[in-house]
Amino acid sequence: MIAFLYDLPDLGVAAAFGLTIGLLFAAAPLLRYRLFGPIADPHSESARNTVAAITGFTGAVLAFSLVQAQGNLRSVEKTVAAEATQLNQVDRLLTRWGDPKVAGIRQALHAYAESIVVDEWPQLSAHASSPRTGDLAAQLSQAVLAIEPAPGRESVIYADLVKLMDQLAESRDERLSATDLGLPPIYWHVIGFLIVLLLVFAAFVEPLWGRVLSLGGLGAGLALLITLVFIFDQPFLGEVSVGPEPIVKALVTMRARSN
């Protein structure tokens, strides 16, 4: 999709889509009349019936697409929430360890969490990751694997710690993979083709002002549905997007645990 539109406010995107498509629908019969003249009433009535039928199909496709886009967004939100929880749990286990030798690992964990928010999150909208965050993740993993737990209590905590580190790595991979998450292109192709079909048949409706205004309203209404799908389609772009707030909250809790 056109990425620069995500830099606009959601209301701006809705206005742009609504005005553009609404004017196209309203102008279609006027332009056809100007170029080809009037058509027979039976043909115009058939065009109106066809527009009504295709509108139903288009609404169903848009509704299904919106459900899919919202599902993708909620899935990414759950991944980020899980990542934040895992960061906090790792910090809690390191605190319970009760040995000054793991203090450096906690500092590395805090630096990694901060880098996710500061360095990596701005890159997600560009479908990229942060090399610095990746390096900190690798250093943190190596530091945990280098721990030599004593038999008993430390061994139990260490097993949980290694398991959490694996989950944390998986969550980061899922979050980075989600930067490419969105509706398959075929959805947008179908939506675009249906809109073109509607415009073609709308052009054969009588160019009476009442019907022209109705077509404009129909186009604007469909455009608003398209706007909703567009807004929810990219999880890290636009006003309605997944933010790092869960990780920020986890980092605040982790730092408070140090005091």
Buried (B, 14 or more C-beta within 10 A) or exposed (E): EEEEBBEBEBEEBBBBBBBEBBEBBBBBBBEBBEEEEEBEEEEBEEBBEBBEEBBEEBBEBBEEBBEBBBEBBEBBBBBBBBBBBBBBBBBBBBBEBEEEEBEEBBBBBBBBBBBBBEBBBEBBBEBEBBEBBBEBBEBBBEBBEEBEBEEEEBEEBBEBBBEBBEBBBBBBEBBBEBBEBBBEEEBBEBBEEBBEBBBBBBBBBBBEEEBBEBBBBBBBBBBBBBBBBBBBBBBBBBEBBBEBEBBBEBBEBBBEEEE
